[in-house]
Amino acid sequence: MGQAGEGMLRILIRGLALAALGALLLGSCAPDLSLDLRASGAGGSSAGAAGSSDGGDRGTCLTCASCTSDADCANGATQKICNNVTDTLGGLCVACLRTADCKDGRVCDPVTLQCVVQCTVSGDTACGTQGRTCDASVGLCVECLADADCTVGNATICNHDCVECVKEGDCTANGLHCWLQRHSCVTCVVDADCPTGNVCSGKHLCIPTP
């Protein structure tokens, strides 16, 4: 190999060495994107929405944000009131606790804590425009009148809305327990629902005792 060839070879080797060194330095200085995702919540924050501390339970019920005060519900589209009054749906953001919380002539359904249209007779057209039906016994437009009206997913129990459970027996056939606060069937509600050596986590799963 001539001098010109040897010179080109040395330049090539030097270039490769510099490229490898640059890649090593960039790799060591690259930001930890997983930390950024956790900080922004994109990686699955355990806090959920503002004020929520229920881990992965958000989304298992129609009313999904936990709260301790109305401030925790400020970002809700319609559920802006923190229910610290009733056990069922307690500690959750709801649309109303009384009719005065509702607008446009609607009233507060005391079962679902949603603002609904009033009605008088079965088949009332006021409900039809909402895709709901009239429960003439209470004068409210509701999602269902009987369990037979609930055919989607696991929410097969009628409680003005279709829910998974209203009592423990609604879940026991599947080996689950009724979390009445959210009308949802879960693995556990209290530690006693779990096998020995396990506790009930914030996500309502049985995990080994820490």
Secondary structure in CASP SS format (residue, H / E / C, confidence):
PFRMAT SS
TARGET T0000
AUTHOR 0000-0000-0000
METHOD secondary structure of the structure
MODEL  1
M C 1.00
G C 1.00
Q H 1.00
A H 1.00
G H 1.00
E H 1.00
G H 1.00
M H 1.00
L H 1.00
R H 1.00
I H 1.00
L H 1.00
I H 1.00
R H 1.00
G H 1.00
L H 1.00
A H 1.00
L H 1.00
A H 1.00
A H 1.00
L H 1.00
G H 1.00
A H 1.00
L H 1.00
L H 1.00
L H 1.00
G H 1.00
S H 1.00
C H 1.00
A C 1.00
P C 1.00
D C 1.00
L H 1.00
S H 1.00
L H 1.00
D H 1.00
L H 1.00
R H 1.00
A H 1.00
S H 1.00
G C 1.00
A C 1.00
G C 1.00
G C 1.00
S C 1.00
S C 1.00
A C 1.00
G C 1.00
A C 1.00
A C 1.00
G C 1.00
S C 1.00
S C 1.00
D C 1.00
G H 1.00
G H 1.00
D H 1.00
R C 1.00
G C 1.00
T C 1.00
C C 1.00
L C 1.00
T C 1.00
C C 1.00
A C 1.00
S E 1.00
C C 1.00
T C 1.00
S C 1.00
D H 1.00
A H 1.00
D H 1.00
C H 1.00
A C 1.00
N C 1.00
G C 1.00
A C 1.00
T C 1.00
Q C 1.00
K C 1.00
I E 1.00
C E 1.00
N C 1.00
N C 1.00
V C 1.00
T C 1.00
D C 1.00
T C 1.00
L C 1.00
G C 1.00
G C 1.00
L E 1.00
C E 1.00
V E 1.00
A C 1.00
C C 1.00
L C 1.00
R C 1.00
T H 1.00
A H 1.00
D H 1.00
C C 1.00
K C 1.00
D C 1.00
G C 1.00
R C 1.00
V E 1.00
C E 1.00
D C 1.00
P C 1.00
V C 1.00
T C 1.00
L C 1.00
Q C 1.00
C E 1.00
V E 1.00
V C 1.00
Q E 1.00
C C 1.00
T C 1.00
V C 1.00
S C 1.00
G C 1.00
D C 1.00
T H 1.00
A H 1.00
C H 1.00
G H 1.00
T C 1.00
Q C 1.00
G C 1.00
R C 1.00
T E 1.00
C E 1.00
D E 1.00
A C 1.00
S C 1.00
V C 1.00
G C 1.00
L E 1.00
C E 1.00
V E 1.00
E C 1.00
C C 1.00
L C 1.00
A C 1.00
D H 1.00
A H 1.00
D H 1.00
C C 1.00
T C 1.00
V C 1.00
G C 1.00
N C 1.00
A C 1.00
T C 1.00
I E 1.00
C E 1.00
N C 1.00
H C 1.00
D C 1.00
C E 1.00
V E 1.00
E C 1.00
C C 1.00
V C 1.00
K C 1.00
E H 1.00
G H 1.00
D H 1.00
C C 1.00
T H 1.00
A H 1.00
N H 1.00
G C 1.00
L C 1.00
H E 1.00
C E 1.00
W E 1.00
L C 1.00
Q C 1.00
R C 1.00
H C 1.00
S E 1.00
C E 1.00
V E 1.00
T C 1.00
C C 1.00
V C 1.00
V C 1.00
D H 1.00
A H 1.00
D H 1.00
C C 1.00
P C 1.00
T C 1.00
G C 1.00
N E 1.00
V E 1.00
C E 1.00
S C 1.00
G C 1.00
K C 1.00
H C 1.00
L C 1.00
C E 1.00
I E 1.00
P E 1.00
T C 1.00
P C 1.00
END
